[in-house]
Amino acid sequence: MISNMSKREKVFIYLLLMGLGVLLMDALLIRPLSSFYGKLDKNISDAEKKAARNNDFLSRKALIYGEYDKYKNAFKAVGTEEEEIASILRDIEVLANSAQLMISDVKPVPVVHTKYYNKYTIELDCEAKIDNLVKFIYDLQHSENMLGIERLRITAKQQKGPDLEGYMLISRIVIP
């Protein structure tokens, strides 16, 4: 059949077959290998980034442990849940007395337990002058036990005067 064709037709058939061969080689060999090596390069680059980040952490290991040691006592539990709540209430009372804050109501909220920490929360209603309230909030947030205010609501008292009424949600995180 090829012998009956003209030279021009034979050249055209050979070029067509070579073109099909190149396309098949591209589809069956070159693209899969290129894709495989591209994924491999990406995995290597991701692993290099991860290794660099881990090396950075390792180089700062002493600094991280130093920071941990600095704060671990502040987040350490004092004892049982009841003892911890009593300790928080005692701290709040001492700070309130030093700031001349009058506590009208205080209620512990149930403890929130998570995998990594326990969260103790106290609801506090109080009355004070603005400067005493600000001093209490400052002292509370800078206390040794790392107490924090999650929610704060301050309103003026119904009667005329410098006193304010405040509601606070005070919490402490403890690492078990």
C-alpha positions in Angstrom: 0.0 0.0 0.0 2.8 2.4 0.8 4.7 1.4 -2.3 1.8 2.7 -4.5 2.0 6.2 -3.0 3.9 9.1 -4.3 7.0 10.3 -2.6 5.1 13.3 -1.3 2.4 11.2 0.2 5.0 8.9 1.8 6.7 11.9 3.4 3.4 13.2 4.7 2.5 9.8 6.2 5.9 9.5 7.9 5.6 13.0 9.3 2.1 12.3 10.5 3.3 9.0 12.2 6.2 10.9 13.8 3.8 13.6 15.0 1.5 11.0 16.5 4.6 9.3 18.1 5.7 12.6 19.7 2.2 13.2 21.0 1.9 9.7 22.5 5.4 10.1 24.0 4.4 13.4 25.5 1.1 12.1 26.9 2.5 8.7 28.2 6.0 9.6 29.3 6.9 13.3 29.4 3.9 14.8 31.2 3.6 12.1 33.9 7.3 12.4 34.6 7.1 16.1 34.7 4.1 16.0 37.0 5.9 13.5 39.3 9.0 15.6 39.5 7.0 18.8 40.1 5.2 17.2 43.0 8.5 15.9 44.3 10.0 19.4 44.1 7.0 20.8 46.0 7.3 18.1 48.7 11.0 18.8 49.0 10.4 22.6 49.3 7.7 22.1 51.9 10.0 19.8 53.9 12.8 22.4 53.7 10.5 25.1 55.0 9.3 22.9 57.8 12.9 22.0 58.7 13.9 25.7 58.7 11.0 26.5 61.0 11.9 23.7 63.3 15.5 24.8 63.3 14.3 28.3 64.2 12.4 26.8 67.2 15.3 24.7 68.2 17.6 27.8 68.1 15.2 29.6 70.4 14.7 26.6 72.7 16.4 28.2 75.7 14.5 31.4 75.2 11.2 29.5 75.0 11.9 27.4 78.1 13.0 30.6 79.9 9.7 32.2 79.1 7.8 29.1 80.1 9.7 28.9 83.4 8.9 32.6 84.0 5.1 32.1 83.7 4.6 28.4 84.8 4.0 29.3 88.4 1.4 31.8 87.5 -0.6 29.2 85.6 0.0 26.4 88.0 -3.0 25.0 90.0 -2.9 25.6 93.7 -4.9 22.4 94.5 -8.4 21.2 93.9 -11.1 23.2 92.1 -12.5 24.5 95.3 -9.1 25.6 96.6 -8.4 27.3 93.3 -11.7 29.2 93.4 -11.1 30.1 97.0 -7.6 31.4 96.1 -9.1 33.5 93.2 -11.8 34.9 95.5 -9.1 35.7 98.2 -7.0 37.6 95.6 -10.1 39.5 94.4 -11.0 40.5 98.0 -7.5 41.7 98.8 -7.3 43.7 95.6 -10.8 45.2 96.2 -9.9 46.2 99.8 -6.7 47.9 98.6 -8.6 49.8 95.9 -11.5 50.7 98.3 -14.0 48.8 96.1 -17.2 47.7 97.6 -18.2 44.2 96.4 -22.0 43.7 96.3 -22.1 40.2 94.8 -19.6 37.6 93.8 -20.5 34.2 92.2 -18.2 31.5 90.9 -19.1 30.2 87.4 -18.7 26.5 86.7 -15.1 25.6 85.6 -14.5 25.0 81.9 -12.2 22.1 81.3 -10.4 21.7 78.0 -7.6 19.4 76.9 -4.8 21.9 77.7 -6.2 24.2 80.5 -8.9 24.8 83.0 -10.7 28.1 83.0 -12.0 29.5 86.3 -14.4 32.4 86.1 -16.0 34.6 88.7 -18.9 37.1 88.3 -18.4 40.2 90.4 -20.8 43.1 91.0 -19.3 46.1 92.7 -19.6 49.8 93.5 -16.8 52.4 93.6 -15.6 55.8 92.5 -14.0 55.9 89.0 -10.4 56.2 90.3 -10.8 53.3 92.7 -12.4 51.2 90.0 -9.6 51.9 87.6 -7.0 51.0 90.3 -8.8 47.7 90.9 -8.9 46.8 87.3 -5.2 47.7 86.9 -4.2 45.7 90.0 -6.3 42.8 88.9 -4.7 42.5 85.5 -1.2 42.9 86.9 -1.7 40.4 89.7 0.7 37.5 90.2 -2.0 35.0 89.4 -2.6 36.4 85.9 -6.3 37.3 86.5 -8.0 38.8 83.5 -11.3 40.6 82.9 -13.3 39.0 80.1 -16.4 41.2 80.3 -16.8 44.6 82.0 -19.9 46.7 82.3 -19.9 50.1 84.1 -23.0 52.2 84.7 -23.6 55.3 86.8 -25.5 54.8 90.0 -29.2 55.7 90.0 -28.7 58.5 92.5 -26.5 61.5 91.8 -22.9 61.1 93.0 -19.5 60.0 91.9 -20.1 56.2 92.5 -20.4 53.8 89.7 -21.8 50.3 89.5 -19.7 47.7 87.8 -20.1 44.1 86.6 -17.0 42.1 85.8 -16.4 38.6 84.5 -13.0 37.7 86.0 -11.1 34.6 84.8 -8.0 32.7 85.4 -6.4 30.1 83.2 -4.7 27.1 84.9 -2.6 24.5 83.3 -3.3 21.2 85.0 
